[in-house]
Amino acid sequence: MGCYKLHNYTILSIAHTSNTARSREGKNDAGLYKYKYNGKEYQDELGLNFYDYGFRNYDPALGRFLNLDPASENYKSWSPYVYGADNPLRFIDIAGLGPGDRIKKAESFIGTKYSQLPSLNCGTELRTGNSAAAFEYIDCSELVCRTLAADGVTDNVRQMSTRELVNFLSDEDKFIRSKDEPQPGDVFLWRSNGSGHTGIVERIDEDGTIHTIEAYGTNEGTIRHQRKLSDFEKKGSAWKGFFRPINETKDGKFDKKNDQTESKEKKKSTIKVTFDDGKKKTTTTKTVNPNEINSWDDFLREVNRWMNW
């Protein structure tokens, strides 16, 4: 596999045959490893040479998808063919649909301690606030509520139990429910006899293994977990299903915040320059905004001006 970068963002993945692509057993072409670019299966049957993204096919020779995104109505300001919010260095298009921000937000809680004790994790501030104390402990429904808010599914962090989440997610005008067809980014939920559990689906393997992110318990905290569909179905009437918004929000919301933070940090950058002409050393320190220095020549002109050379 060779990767070529064109302009600023476009990445083409051009397939070619090499010994490194062969299986460990040294099989012929039929034994080549099929999961390549972005971990997607390479389809070379009938000379198609596409990558199978589940809901779309990607042509590495053209560097574009050949099918409309089935969720394109939700991304009118981009393009019905756009890949990864036009930022393929940051995003892998999940199954060709892409509610990636829910997964990223859920991932940010991995390692957070679990509690339902009133003194540690109850009340509006501790369950919806942004203080250090509010983020020290979390339970399963709080993780989902914070994830939905971060993805823009709700306007703010709501304080909902699994019982209240059942009612909220059962709104057929806002959410799609499936009991046996999970997708990445889905909320899974079961509830019965005063107790329940919920979390976020991260991915689904070829063998049907469902990988999730969830606040699991006092001993484990927030972890990655995996189950088979049968494990959910064993819950019987308690199993409520997998839920996803009918209208997805755009991915990349967290990157914008990171870009703003990075920009502020850049404004505080300090450059130290030392000039040595063999007789004496002259040193000066300046605070600059690197965004304002567009080339090496601009930088040298700035240095000359600082040093009065």
N, C-alpha and C positions, 0 to 999 in steps of 0.2 A: 504494500500500500504506500503510495506517495502522496504527500500533502503539499499543496501549493497555495501561497497567499497572494491574492490579487487586490490591489487598492488597500483599503483599510480593514474590511470585514469579510469579504467573500473568501470562503475556503472551499477548494475543490478537492475531492478525494478520488484520485485516479487509480483504478485497480490494475495490477500487473502481476504476473505469475513469478514467484521466486521460491527458492528452496525453503526460506523461512516461513512461508505460508503453509507448507505441508504439515501434516499431522506428525506427532512424535513417532508414530509407527512407520513413517516413511512410505505412506500409501501413495497411489497415483493421484491424478487430479480429482478423482471422486472423493478422495479423503481430505481435501483441503479444508482448512478451518473457515467456516462460513460467516462467523460473527466478527465484523471488522469495524468500519467507520461508525463511531458513536455506539458501538456494540450492537449494530443492526445487522440482520442476516443479508448476505450478498446473494442475489438471485441471478445466476448465470444460465439458467435453463433457457433454451431456445435463443440464446444470444441476447437476452434482455439486458443483462448487466445493470440491474437496478438494486437499490437497497430497500428492503421492506420495512417501512416505518409503521406497519399495522394499518393505519388509515390513509397513508399516502405512500407513493413510491418516489425515491430520490435517484436522479440520474447523475452519477459523479462526473461524467464527461461534460455535461452542460452546467453542473453546479446549481441545479434547481429541481424543484418538485414538479412532477408532471400531472398531479391531481390537485384539485381544489381542496383546501383545508375545510373539512366539514363544519368547523366552527368559525368560518371566515366572516360570517355576519357579525361576530363579536369583535372583529379587528378591522373595521372598515378604514380606519385612519392609517393602517399599514398597507396590507395587500392580501388578497386571497391566496397568494402563493408564498408569502413571506416565511422565512425560516427563523425560529428562535428569537422573535422580536427584533430581527435584524442585527442580532449580536451573537453569532455562533461561537465566538470565543468564550462566552459566558454560559450559554444555554444549550442543553441537549433537548431537542424537541421530544417530549414524552409521548410515545405512541402516536405521534402525528397530530395530537390535539393540544396538549400543553398547559395544564393548570400548575405550572412549576412552582409558583410562589407559595402555595400551601405546603408543598413538600419542604421547601427551603425553610419556611418559618417553623414547621414542626421539627426539623433537624436542629434548629437553634436551641431547642429545649433539651436535647439529649444530654444526660448527665445531671439534670435538675432533680433535686430531691422531691420525694413524694410525701404528701400529708393531707389528711382531712381533719386534723385536730382543730378545734375552734380557735385555740390560741396561736396557731401557726398559719392556718390557711382558710379562714372564714371571714365573711364581711366584705363589703363592697371594695374597700381599698386593697385588701390582700388578694382579691380575686380578679380585680379589673384595673388596679392602679399600676403605676410605673416606677414605684420606689424599689430600692434594693430588697426590702423585706417582702414586697409583693412577688418578686421573682425568685426568692430563695426556695419556696416550696410550690408544688403544683400537683393537681390531680388530673384524671383523664378528661373530665368535661371542661375543666379550665383550659387545658392544652388546646382542645378543639375550639373553644370560644375565642381564645386569643389568636389562633391560626385563621379562623374565619374573618376576624376583624382586620388582621394584617393584610389579608388578600382582598379586602374591600367587599366581602360578601355581606358583612354587617357594617353599619356606620361606626360602631364603637364596640369595645369589648363588653359582651353581655354576660351577666351572671346567671348561667343556666346549668341545672343538673342534667343528668341523662334523661330523666323524665321530661323535663322541659325541652331538651333537645329533640326528643321524639316528636313532640308537637310542632316544634319549629321546623324541623326538616321534612315533616309530612305535608307541607304546603306544596301541592302539585303544580301550582302556578310558578313556583320558584325553584323547585328541586326535582331532579330525576332520581327515582329509586330503583335499585335492582337488587334482588336477593342472591343472584348467582353469577353476575357478570361484573366483577370489580374493575375499576380503572385507576391508574395512578392519580393521586390527589383526592380520592373519595374519602368521605367520612364513613367509617363503619360503626355500627351501634347495635347493642342488644340491651334489653331492659325487662326485668321481671321481678315481682315480689319485693319491691322496694329497693332493688339494687340493679346496677347495670355497668356497662363498660363501653368505652368509645375510643377512637383514635383515628389516625390518618394512614391511608394506604400509600406506601412509597413506590412499590413496583410489583409486577406479577411475572414470575419466571415461566419459561416454556412448559415446565412440568406442572404448572398450576399452583406452585408455592406463592402465597401472598405475603409480601413483606410489609410490615407496618411500623409506624412510629407511635408510641403510646406511653403515657404515664402509667406504669405497670403495677407498682406497689411500693410499700415502705422499704423493703430490702433492695429492690432493683432500681427505683427511681424511674426516670424517663429513658426508655431504651428502644432499640430496634428489636422487633419480634417477628416471627413467621408462623403461619398456619396454613392448613389446607382449607378449601372451601367447606369440606365436610365438618371441620371443627366449628365453623360458624353455624352450619345447618343443624348440628347436634343441639343447639340451644332451643330448638323447637319454636314455640310461639314467642319466645323471648327475642328471637332473632328478627331485628327490624330491617336490616339491609345495608346496602352501600348507597350513599347519597352524594350527588354532585349538583352544583348550580346549573340551571338551564342556561343562564347567561354568564359566561366566564368573564372575569376581569383580565386585563392585560398583565402578562408577566413582566418582570424587570423593575417592580416597585422598590425593592430593596436596593438594587443597584443604583438607582437615582439618589437615594439617601447616602449610599457609600460614596458616590461621585461628589456629592456636595461636601461631605466630610473631608474627602481627600483634597478637594479644591481649597478648603479652609486651611488644611494643614500645609499645603504647598505655599500659601501666602506667608506662612511663618518661616519658610526655608531660609537658612543662612548660608552664604557662600564665603569661604575664607580663601584669600589669594595672597601668595607670597612671591615677590619678585627678587631674584638674586642675579646681580650683574657681575658677580665675582668680587666685588668690593664690599658691598653691604646688602643686607636683606631688608626689604620693605614689605610689611604685611598690613593688609586691611581686611576688615570684615564688614559685609553688607547683608542686609535683609532684603530679599527680592521675591518677586512673584514669578516662578518659572514659566507660568503661562504667557508672560509678556516677552519671554526670550524665545524667538522663533527659530533661530539658527545659531551655529557656532560663531559666525561672523558677528551677529548681534551681541553675543556674549563677550567676544573680544573687544568690541567697541565699548561696551559697558565697563569692562575692566580698565581699559585705557582712560576712560573718563574718571573712574574712581581714583586711579593712581596718578592722574595728571601727567601721563606719559605723552 
